Amino acid sequence: MVVIVLPLSVGLVMLAVANRQKVGLVVDPFGGNWTVDLPLFLVVFGALILGVVIGGLSVWFNQGRYRRAARRNGREARRATQQAEELRASLATRNAAPTAPRGPGLALASGPATPALTDRRTAA
């Protein structure tokens, strides 16, 4: 970073020192006599700064639809995450809740209320 910024800064300072002469900047474009005498380097730097600001604003306004889509997608992702957490919590409570006792015909064979199945060959 320093390798780029330092030579650029030195070059800008040299440009400013070499262009200290006053130039007349006409502020009224419709033929008025309103002029401002400024050093040339201020006019050049001012034009560069103004160009950067106008370009930045232009890009910022043109990318508004992408920022809006990113905000919308973020909200949708947060909602989906919240819904998934709620579903996981409800599934965990459903699995942890004891089951209601069933009638004798519906009881499982391996349940504690019913005797274990015996081998039919030995029962007879």
MODAHU-V543544 format. One record per residue. OMEGA is omega in degrees with one decimal (none if undefined). D_CENTER is the distance of its C-alpha to the mean C-alpha in whole Angstrom. Layout:
omega = (OMEGA | OMEGA)
d_center = (D_CENTER | D_CENTER)
//
This chain:
omega = (-179.7 | -179.2 | -179.8 | -172.8 | -176.5 | 177.8 | 177.9 | 178.6 | 178.2 | 178.1 | 178.7 | 177.4 | 177.8 | 176.7 | -179.6 | -179.3 | -177.4 | -175.6 | -179.5 | -176.9 | -177.9 | 174.0 | 178.5 | 178.5 | -179.9 | -176.4 | -179.2 | -175.9 | -175.8 | 173.3 | 177.7 | -178.7 | -179.1 | 179.9 | 178.4 | 177.2 | -178.9 | 172.1 | -175.6 | -178.1 | 176.3 | 178.1 | -178.7 | 179.9 | 177.9 | 178.5 | 178.2 | -179.9 | 178.2 | 178.1 | 178.4 | -179.7 | 180.0 | 177.8 | 178.3 | 177.7 | 179.0 | 179.1 | -178.7 | 179.0 | -179.4 | -179.8 | -179.9 | -178.8 | 178.8 | 176.4 | 178.5 | 178.3 | 178.7 | 177.0 | 180.0 | 179.7 | 176.8 | 177.6 | -179.8 | 178.6 | 177.4 | 177.9 | -179.7 | 177.7 | 178.9 | 179.8 | 178.7 | 177.8 | 178.1 | 178.7 | 177.2 | 180.0 | -180.0 | 176.9 | 179.3 | 179.0 | 178.5 | 179.3 | -178.2 | -177.4 | 177.8 | 179.6 | 179.6 | 178.3 | -178.6 | 178.1 | -176.2 | -179.4 | -176.3 | -176.7 | 178.0 | -177.8 | -177.1 | -178.9 | -177.3 | -178.1 | -178.2 | 178.1 | 179.7 | 178.8 | 178.9 | 178.2 | -175.9 | -176.8 | -178.6 | -178.0 | -174.6 | none)
d_center = (26 | 30 | 31 | 30 | 29 | 33 | 35 | 33 | 33 | 37 | 37 | 36 | 38 | 41 | 40 | 40 | 44 | 45 | 44 | 46 | 48 | 47 | 46 | 47 | 44 | 44 | 42 | 44 | 43 | 46 | 49 | 49 | 50 | 47 | 47 | 45 | 46 | 44 | 44 | 42 | 40 | 38 | 38 | 36 | 34 | 33 | 33 | 30 | 28 | 28 | 27 | 24 | 23 | 24 | 22 | 19 | 19 | 20 | 17 | 15 | 17 | 17 | 13 | 13 | 13 | 10 | 8 | 10 | 10 | 6 | 7 | 10 | 9 | 7 | 11 | 13 | 12 | 12 | 16 | 17 | 16 | 18 | 21 | 21 | 22 | 24 | 26 | 27 | 28 | 30 | 31 | 32 | 34 | 36 | 37 | 38 | 40 | 44 | 45 | 48 | 51 | 53 | 56 | 59 | 58 | 55 | 54 | 53 | 56 | 55 | 54 | 56 | 58 | 59 | 62 | 61 | 62 | 65 | 67 | 69 | 71 | 72 | 72 | 75)
//
